[in-house]
Amino acid sequence: MFSIFKPYHLLCLALLMRGGLAFAQTSQFEGLNLRAGFGSISQNIFKANMVYLANPNVPVYSPSADLNSTVLILGAGYTKALDDRFTLGLEFNMSAHDSKSIHSMNYLGPTAYGVNMWNTNQFTLSVAPGYLLTPDTLVYSKIGTLRVTTMCSNDIGSACASNHLQGINFGLGVKQIFKDSDTYFYIESNKNQLFSASLTTLSNPVSYTLNASSINFIFGIGRHFH
């Protein structure tokens, strides 16, 4: 009887060991992680439905504006291994380096006014499902919420009445664990889209319905704490 079931027992043991090893490979990405990244950001602002409040009958026109600048990201997250291939993470990121403002021209009838707009601080909170591509490589996607503190002023220094805007964050990335280490290198790209929002300058007032987006590309390093 023992000789009949012995091969079956050995097969089960081998499968369990294989599954345990694979799960262990996945779980090396588990736990709290801290990271820092540096890269570039491409920003676009389009303002529509603008109204010159001092005289609503004056036509207002504003073209889109673009800017490329550098960005520094600091982040923290927690990742859980779901099985031998899939993980689920929660990530928080903040821009630790103020992005440059975009200077655009707004035309009120025959008169042109310059306006500076875009973020000084940006925070994202995202869910990040991942897939183990190799024992040391995890690919992942991100979707979450975005909050931006936005600069808005005209050439004479008039600030906006409201400057805290909400949006949505999408991202793709890859993590590569250094051999025999909890430290990893990562590459990530994000698309950040602001929800449509209304801003109004306080003097010589102009009301903007703001639409804006950005794309960043980040290289960074992080560490897992199991």
CORBELWO-V631625 format. One record per pair of residues at least 4 apart in sequence whose C-alpha atoms are under 6 Angstrom apart, sorted by the first residue. I is the first residue (numbers start at 1). J is the second residue. If there is no record, write none. Layout:
I_J ; I_J
This chain:
2_6 ; 16_20 ; 22_84 ; 23_84 ; 25_135 ; 26_84 ; 27_81 ; 30_79 ; 30_80 ; 31_78 ; 31_79 ; 31_225 ; 31_226 ; 32_77 ; 32_78 ; 32_224 ; 32_225 ; 33_76 ; 33_77 ; 33_223 ; 33_224 ; 33_225 ; 34_75 ; 34_76 ; 34_222 ; 34_223 ; 35_75 ; 35_221 ; 35_222 ; 36_73 ; 36_74 ; 36_220 ; 36_221 ; 37_72 ; 37_73 ; 37_218 ; 37_219 ; 37_220 ; 38_71 ; 38_72 ; 38_218 ; 38_219 ; 39_70 ; 39_71 ; 39_217 ; 39_218 ; 40_69 ; 40_70 ; 40_71 ; 40_216 ; 40_217 ; 41_68 ; 41_69 ; 41_70 ; 41_215 ; 41_216 ; 42_67 ; 42_68 ; 42_214 ; 42_215 ; 43_66 ; 43_67 ; 43_214 ; 44_65 ; 44_66 ; 44_212 ; 44_213 ; 45_64 ; 45_65 ; 45_212 ; 46_64 ; 46_211 ; 46_212 ; 47_209 ; 47_210 ; 47_211 ; 48_209 ; 49_209 ; 50_60 ; 50_207 ; 50_208 ; 51_56 ; 51_206 ; 51_207 ; 52_56 ; 52_206 ; 53_205 ; 53_206 ; 58_109 ; 59_108 ; 59_109 ; 60_107 ; 60_108 ; 61_106 ; 61_107 ; 62_106 ; 65_104 ; 71_97 ; 72_95 ; 72_96 ; 72_97 ; 73_94 ; 73_95 ; 73_96 ; 74_93 ; 74_94 ; 75_92 ; 75_93 ; 76_91 ; 76_92 ; 77_90 ; 77_91 ; 77_92 ; 78_89 ; 78_90 ; 79_88 ; 79_89 ; 80_87 ; 80_88 ; 81_87 ; 82_86 ; 82_87 ; 85_131 ; 85_132 ; 86_130 ; 86_131 ; 87_129 ; 87_130 ; 88_128 ; 88_129 ; 89_127 ; 89_128 ; 89_129 ; 90_126 ; 90_127 ; 90_128 ; 91_125 ; 91_126 ; 92_124 ; 92_125 ; 93_123 ; 93_124 ; 94_122 ; 94_123 ; 95_121 ; 95_122 ; 98_120 ; 101_116 ; 101_117 ; 101_118 ; 102_116 ; 102_117 ; 103_115 ; 103_116 ; 104_114 ; 104_115 ; 105_113 ; 105_114 ; 106_112 ; 106_113 ; 107_111 ; 107_112 ; 114_154 ; 114_155 ; 115_153 ; 115_154 ; 116_152 ; 116_153 ; 117_151 ; 117_152 ; 118_150 ; 118_151 ; 119_148 ; 119_149 ; 119_150 ; 119_151 ; 120_149 ; 121_148 ; 121_149 ; 122_147 ; 122_148 ; 123_146 ; 123_147 ; 124_145 ; 124_146 ; 125_144 ; 125_145 ; 126_142 ; 126_143 ; 126_144 ; 127_142 ; 127_143 ; 128_141 ; 128_142 ; 129_140 ; 129_141 ; 130_139 ; 130_140 ; 131_138 ; 131_139 ; 132_138 ; 133_137 ; 133_138 ; 136_176 ; 136_177 ; 137_175 ; 137_176 ; 138_174 ; 138_175 ; 139_173 ; 139_174 ; 140_172 ; 140_173 ; 141_171 ; 141_172 ; 142_170 ; 142_171 ; 143_169 ; 143_170 ; 144_168 ; 144_169 ; 145_167 ; 145_168 ; 145_169 ; 146_166 ; 146_167 ; 146_168 ; 146_169 ; 147_165 ; 147_166 ; 148_164 ; 148_165 ; 149_163 ; 149_164 ; 150_163 ; 152_159 ; 152_160 ; 153_157 ; 153_158 ; 153_159 ; 154_158 ; 158_202 ; 158_203 ; 159_201 ; 160_200 ; 160_201 ; 160_202 ; 161_200 ; 162_199 ; 166_194 ; 166_195 ; 167_193 ; 167_194 ; 167_195 ; 168_192 ; 168_193 ; 169_191 ; 169_192 ; 170_190 ; 170_191 ; 171_189 ; 171_190 ; 172_188 ; 172_189 ; 173_187 ; 173_188 ; 174_186 ; 174_187 ; 175_185 ; 175_186 ; 176_184 ; 176_185 ; 177_184 ; 178_183 ; 178_184 ; 182_223 ; 182_224 ; 183_222 ; 183_223 ; 184_221 ; 184_222 ; 184_223 ; 185_220 ; 185_221 ; 186_220 ; 187_218 ; 187_219 ; 188_217 ; 188_218 ; 189_216 ; 189_217 ; 190_215 ; 190_216 ; 191_214 ; 191_215 ; 192_213 ; 192_214 ; 193_213 ; 194_212 ; 194_213 ; 196_210 ; 196_211 ; 197_209 ; 197_210 ; 198_208 ; 198_209 ; 198_210 ; 199_207 ; 199_208 ; 200_206 ; 200_207 ; 201_205 ; 201_206
